[in-house]
Amino acid sequence: MILCLDIGNTHIYGGVFSGEEIQLRFRYPSKQPCTSDQLGLFLKNVLRENGVDLNEIEAICLSSVVPSIDYSVRSACIKYFDITPLELKPGSKTGIKLDVKQPQEVGADRIANAVAAVEHFPNKNLLIIDFGTATTICAISKDKAFIGGAILPGLQVSINALSQNASKLPAVDILKPEHPLGKTTETNIQAGLYYGQLGAIKELISQYKGTTFQNDDPICIATGGYAYLFEEEGIYSANIPDLVLHGIRLVWEKNR
C-alpha cells in the first residue's frame, strides 16, 4: 500500500492506495502548529481506526505547497513509519514538461493534478480547475506540456477577506444562491462570491479556447473541495475529487 499526502494551505489531504484503487481518504489541518509527533500519531491512529495494517504501508509520497511544515511531515514519516517519503519537487520524474518561464515556481499540487489528468485523458488538450484555498486553472497541451494558467482567490479566502476588512459584512455559508440578485446582505455576498467565481472561470476558459487552444477545444476537468457547487453550470465535463492523490501515486510509480 502507498500513503499519499497532499500538503495544502488549509489541510493535509491524505489517501491510501492499494494498487490503483484508493482505500482511505482523510484530512488533517495544516494551519495549526504541527509537530512530527502530532502528525505521526494522527497518521497511525487514522490508519488503524480504518482497518489499514500499518505494516502494509510500503512507501509514502507527498506534494507540498507549505514549506513551513515539510520538515515535520518528513520527520513523522521517518519516526513513525520508518519510511523516508518521496517528495514531488523540481527534478522529479513526472512526464510533464513545464513550458513556463519559471518552472520551479509551479506548485507541486498543480503538477500532481497534471500528471493524473494526462493519465485519465491521454493525447488531449486539458484545462484543470482546482477549487481549493485558491482557485487555479492549469492548461495542459496534448503533448503533456504544462503551458500556464491562472490563480484567483478561492471562495473561503474571498469570504474571509470580506468579513475581516469590511466591518458590517459577515462571514456567510458557501453555497449556490437561489438567485443572482441578493435580497439580504447575506445573499448579496453569496451571489457575488458564487457568480463572481463562476464568471471569472468562464471568461478564462473562453480566453484559453480562443487564443491558446485554437480550433482544438480542451477537455475541462474539475477537482477540489468546492467543485461540486458548480457541477450544473456546464463549465467542466468531469469532476475528479481525488485527482491530486492519483497524481502523487503516479509520481511515486515514475520515481521509485
C-alpha angles and dihedrals in degrees: 000000000000123000111211123193127191108193107204135171094264106023145011100235112202138185138179117218129201102193107315094333123094112227102179139019127193143161134216125186113256097190097068121081103283121198124184090248094052092049095040093052091046092051094049092046096047091049094047094046089054095049099256114148105229091210089063093062100104100170143010123211126182145180122201140189093175108077092178093073100033092098092052092049094049091046092050091053093050097042100042102029102023087231127125104218123233108235125208103230140132108311096031116130107250107147088235122114112215102219095182135106097253108026093173089067096058109111117250090231091057091051091049090050090051093050091053094042095056089048090054095042110025121192093012134118107245142195116197117199112195114192102199137116083316121024108233132186119200125191116211122184123221090254091062098260122145099220102176141279144181139281124206134167114282122235096262092046090051092051091049092050092052097046094045097046103034110056096204097046113090130208108261138195115272108241144123106274120229091238135013089231106078119210098190133039089255095052090042089059093044092050092048094048097045101040093036090056092043093049093049092050093047091051093049092048090049092050093049093048091051100043112017102035101033112189092347108083117207128234109250117220127186131205138157136076098294099041091101091067091067100042094112096048097082095231096122136028099212136032111202108178095185096046095121093049092051088050092052090050091051091050088055090051091052096046106035 
